[in-house]
């Protein structure tokens, strides 16, 4: 039997997406690369732990959980999360951004300046621009200002991002239009923290970085991993945690967060033997089933 590995998630860098595994093993991904794995027959998905530490209780998790963590480990992970407002004394500079994921989907967020645009790649932002930079609390106040005054959310579910990904406008300028509009409204607001230095609107487009330019539309998404199941296909695109795999049945989206906590082994099949939620009509009509 092939050696089993545990995936710890998908990470992004300026070079592209990388699958991470227990023990520090890395699998850099590129367009056209074959991705194929299966779950060990009789396998059990266990909590992925938090902050690099294994779950002390080895809690069994649902195959549909994208978090992949038990309540205790999820709480520990959030305790160190800037995004969850659990950190107030971080001395590093932060940047505020506007991110666009598709028509009608604009959000505001913050990220440590040292991370550059990696956070936007991780979220699957199709287009983004910086708003300003400064201390953490100033960045948070700016984020809250936009949420309250312009009703710009700070979170958008991945399911909504996927639903619009196949119908993105063709041109970069058109994809940047909503970002420019919201940016223009934001800089007109009063109440910006004095310690936040504003930045000009310079939209950055990630369509090419994600491999979405000319990529075939997905026909469905893997809804969960199950013991004995498998998936195999050619990587045609990736955005955020999602891999777009060309299989015998069409392009299927795999949320790599579903992989955490399972023991995975290599397979040779190009079929999908996991439950798949089909996209019907291209706009959010979904149906569970097996290909």
N, C-alpha and C positions, 0 to 999 in steps of 0.2 A: 504493500500500500504506500502511496506517495506521502511524503511528510506534510503534515498539516501546519498551516500558518494562521495567525490571528492578525487581522487588519485593524490598524488604529485610526484610519481615516485618510482623506485626501487632502494634501497640502498644495498650495500654490506658491510659485516663486516667479521671478522675471523670466525664467527659462520655460515655465509651463507647469502642468499638474504632475504630482508625484503621489503614488500610493505608498502609505507608510505601514510598516508591519512591526509586531513585537520584536524587541531586540535591536531595533534601529535599522532594520533592512528597508531599503528604498527601491521602488519600481518607477523610474521616470516614464511618463507616458507621452506618446507622440501620435499624430494623426496617421491612421493606417495600421497602428500597432494592434496586435490581437490581444484581447482580454478575455480569458476563459477560466472559470473556476466553478467548483461545486462545494456544497456543504456535506460534511461527513455523514453518512447514513447513520441514523440514530443519534446524531449530534444534538447538543443543547446550547442555546445562546445564553451566555452569562454576562452580567454587568461588566462594562468596559472599564470601570474604575474612574478615578479622577486625578488630575494633576500629575499624571505619570505613575500613579500607585494603583495596584490591583484592588478590586473590591474585597474587603476583609471577609464578607459573608458569601461571596460567589453567587449572588442572587440571580435566579433564572429570569430572563427577560422575554417579552413578547417579540415575535419576529417582525411586527409592524412598527415598533418603536424606533423613531429616527434618533432619539436621544441616546438610547442604548445604555442608560445608567439607571440604577435604582434611586429611590428618593434620597437616601443618605449621601450617595456619591454625587448626585446632581446638586444637592445643597452645598456640598463642599466645593464643587466646581464653580457654582455661582458666587460663593463667598470671595473668590478672587477675580471676579469679572467686573471690568470697568463698564461694560455694556449694561450690566444689571444694576449699576449704581451702588455696588458694594465696596468700591474703593474710592476714597476721598482725598488721600494724601499723596498720590503719585506725583513726584516732582517733574516728570518728563513733559516736554511740550506735546500738545495734541492738535489735531487738525479736524475741522468740521467739514463735512462734504454733503453734496446732493448726489444721489444715485438714481438712475433711471433703468428700469427693467423691461419696459414695454409700454405701449400706449396706456396712459392713465396711471402708471405705477411709478411714482417718484417718492423717495424717502430721504430723510435727513439722518446723519449719523456722525459718530466721532471715532477716531482711531489715533493711536500713538504715532507721532510724526516719523519716528524711526522706522516704522513698518512700511512707509511709502504707500503704494497702491495695492499691496497684497490683500488687505482687508476687503477691497472692492472686488478683487478676483474671487476671493473666498465666498462672497455673497452672490456672485453671479451677476454683478452690475454690468449691463450692456454699455452704459455710458455714465460718466460721472464728471463732476467738477469740484474743486476745493472751494470752500466759502471763506475760511479764515484759519488762523493758527494762534495758539496761546496756551495758558495754563489749563489744567484739566477742568477746574470748576467754571472757568470762563467758557470753555467749549461746551460744557453741559448746559449752562444757562442759555447759550445761543441755540443749542438744539431744542431746548424747551420753548424758547421764544418762537421758533418756526412752527413747532407742533401746535402751540396755542393760537398764534396769530394767523397762520396760513393753513392750518389743519393738515400739515404734511406729517405722515406717520414716521415712526422710527423703526418699524418692523413691517415686513411684507412676507406672508407665508410663501414657502418655496413652491407650493402647488399653484399659486397664482402666477409666479414667475414662469413656471413651465408652460402654463396654459397660453401665454402670449408669445413665447419664444419662437414659435413657428411662423408668426405673422408680423415680424419686425419690418419696419420701413427699410428700403434698400439703401438710401443715402445716409452718410454720416451727419450731414446738416439737418436732415429731417429727424434723425434719431436724437439729435441734441436740442431740438426745438423746445420741448417741455422743460428741460433743464435750464435753458436760457431764460424762459418765462418765469420760472420759480425763483431763479437767482435774482432777476430784476425786481421781483416783489420783495424778496428778502432784504436786499440792500436799502430799500426804501423804509424799512421798519425802524422805529425808534427803540431804544432800550438795549442796543448791543453793548456788551461789556467793553469797557475801555481797554482792558488788557488783551483783547482779541484783535489781532492784526488781520484786516480783511485781505482776501486774495482775489485777483481778477478771475472772471469767468473764462475758463479755458477747458472746454469739454474734451475728455479723453474717451475714445471709442474702443471697446473690447471685442467687437465682432470677430476680427481676425485672430485675436489672441485666443478666443474660445473655439475657433474653427467653424463658426456658424455661417460664414460667407459661402453660399452655395450648397450648404449641407442639406441633405434630404430631411423632410419633416418627420418627427417621431410619430409612431402609430400607437404607442402606449408606454406605460411605465411599470417597472417591477414594484409590486405593492408590499411584498415581504419575501424573505428568504426562508426556506423550509429544509429540514433534514432530507438528504438524498437528492435535492434539487440542484440545478446548475444553470449557467448562462455562458454564452460564448459569442463573440462578435468582434468586428473591426471597429476601432475607435474612430468616429468621424467628427466628434465635437465633444467639448466639455465646458461646463459653466457652473461655478460654485462647487457644490459637492456632487453634481450630476455628471455621469458619463453617458454619452449618446453612442450606443453600440449598434452597428449594422449587422443584423442577424438574418437567418434564412426567412424569417417572417416579416422583416422590415426593421426600421430603426426603433430601438427600445431604450428608454431612459432608465438608468440605474442610479439611484441615490446611494452613494457610497457609505452614508451614515448607517444604512441598513446592514452593512457588512460587519460592523463592529461587534465583537463578542462571540462570533462564530469561528469554528475551526474549518478552514477552507483548504481545498486541495486542487491541483491543476486538473483540467479536463480537456478533451479534444473535440467535444461537440460544438457545433455552431448553432444549436437550438436553444430555446428558452424553456427550462423546466421548472420555473418558479411561477407563482401566481402573478398575472399581469393585469393591470387596469388599463383597458383600451381607451384611447381618445376617439370619441365619436363626433363627427361634425366639426372637429377642430377647435371647439370653444367650450371646453369644460364638461361635456357629457361623457361620463366615464362608466365603464362596465367591467366588473371583475371577471376573471376567468383564466384559463390556461391556454397558451398558444398550442 
